[in-house]
Amino acid sequence: MVPMPSSALLVMDVQCSVVNRYPEESESLLRALGKATTAARAAGIPVIYVIVAFREGSPEISHRNRTFSTIAASGAMAQDRPDTQIHPAVTPHPEDIVVTKKRVSAFAGSDLEILLRSLEVGALVLTGIATSGVVLSTLRQAADLDYQLTVLRDGCADADPEVHRVLLEKVFPRQAEVLSIDDWAERLPSATSTP
């Protein structure tokens, strides 16, 4: 029997400026993410927040990068700006880890892979904004790195509901298990339980 790999919960791009783009969904999404982080901590699963942020002047962004060059031109996502910070409704606890990335995937320009190796994590539970952005890019890269993957459907949001649906129902299941936060939490062992 193959042992179950240890897991980590990734909460990706849940930053003030990103959450504010989803006014109708933000309250339920933040509540769902709060439930996921609470369940993970209770089960002894590391919670890793992934944010995108750049140095002042965004020297990490090439003018050739269609998505990020717009960010550079606006000065948005500078690492010290209040709107770049993690939304206060899901503020990290002292034991949580915050990783800063420089592109769409949580692995791009970050030390995430080194952290996961050091923590001996073999399974990732993905949440974040947007489903078609950071969640998709991270899932694809993590699958190529041989992580066991779960996507929490109610822990993700996207500006396009149809793209969100297609990814969760047709694309992600090829490489990940797609679950609700409640279903995932029910499977978690108690941090105090013994094997």
Order of alpha helices (4+ residues) and beta strands (2+ residues): beta-alpha-alpha-beta-alpha-beta-alpha-beta-alpha-beta-alpha-beta-alpha
